[in-house]
């Protein structure tokens, strides 16, 4: 959490995502300071972890070798949509995916 807070403070309104994968930790930054302030999302798929900031109502990401759309709702639920599957944090057992997924809205805990 400290790393996330410090990274967001170091690059205000520029952090789109923090990705941890087999290559290490990578920052996805906006060219301008135009990333809206919102509650960050934590998404873990297989061995990759991503913290998504900015417009977290709908954002496209590339993770675990797949292009995904990340959607969040006002109650903190998260939906991941891929070409061949859908996953919901509210009903993960009903998702049609063989990927191991964990996702949550971090709210204001990180900020």
N, C-alpha and C positions, 0 to 999 in steps of 0.2 A: 504494500500500500504506500509506503514511503517513497519508493521508486516512482510510482505512478503520480503521486502528488508533485514530486519534484520535477518530473518530466513535463507535466501540464503547466507548471509554473515557469519552467525554462522556455517553453514555446507556447505562450498564451494565444488561444484561438487559432492554432495551427495544427494541433495533433488530431489526425483522422483515425489513426490506429497505432497500437503497439503490438507487434507480432513476435511471438517466440516460436521458432521452428527448428529444424535440424541445422540451420545455418547460424542460429543464435537469436539475439533480440534485434529487431528492426523497427525503426520508426517510419510511419507513413505520414508525411507532413503536407499540408497545403502550401502552395506557393505564396499565398497571402494570408493575412490574419483574419480570415473570413469564416472560420469554423464556428458554428453556433455553440453556445454553452448549453450543455444538457447532461443528464445523468449518463455516465459511461456504462457500457455493457461488457460483461465478461463472457467470452465464448471459447469453449475448449472442444476441439474435435480431434479424436485420436490423440496424437502426441503434440499437436499444435495448439497454442493458446493465443488469443487475440483480445485486446481491449479496444473497444470501438467507442470513439467519442464523436462529438459533432452532431449532425443530423441523424440521430439514431432511430427516428421513426421509420426510415427506410434507407438501407445502404447496401450496395453490392460489394462483396469481398471475394477474394480467391483464397481458399484454405483447403488443406487436405487434398490438393489437386483438383478441386471442384469450384466452379463459380456458384456463389450462393447469394441470395437476397436475404438480408436480415431485416426483420420487421419487429417493432415493439409497440405495445399498447399502453394506454394511460394507467393501467393497473399493474404494470411491471412485467407482463408476459412477453415472451420472445418467441418468434417463429422464424425458422430457417427454411428457405425454399431453394431446392436445387432442380436440375433437369429431371431427375428420376425419383425425387423424394420430397417429403415435407416433414418437418419436425416442430413440435411445440413444447415449450417448457411447462405448459399447463397440463398437457396430456402426453408425456414422452413415450409411454407404453403403447400408444396407438399410432406412433409415427412409423411410416414405411421407410426405414433406413437401417442399414447394417452398420452405420457409423456409430461410434461411441461419442455422445454429445453431452456437454454440460453447458448451460448458459444461464446467466442471471443479470438483472439490472442492479448495478452497484449503488444506485441512488446518490445521495449526497455524502455517503461515507468516505468516498475517495477525495472529493473536492476540497 
